Amino acid sequence: MASQASTNEGAHLPRIEMPIDVKDAARFLGVSPSLVYAYVERKQIPHFRMMGRAIRFRLSELESWRQQFHVNGGIND
């Protein structure tokens, strides 16, 4: 029974998403880091700041934000 309890202990812990920096966010979005900085300055992209000035992003939030701009290529079903 003890071994069964130990395997289930981690099952209830929330998954922690590591934040990414501007360079990685730009790579994920397919744009330049300077454009990401411009989006941040205009508050057009979900972000947060760590320790004052370091800008960070959650990949899950960027994915949702990116989906707003998805175009199906003009193909009508």
Beta strands, then each sheet from edge to edge (+ up, - down):
strand 1: 48-50
strand 2: 54-56
sheet 1: 1+ 2-
end
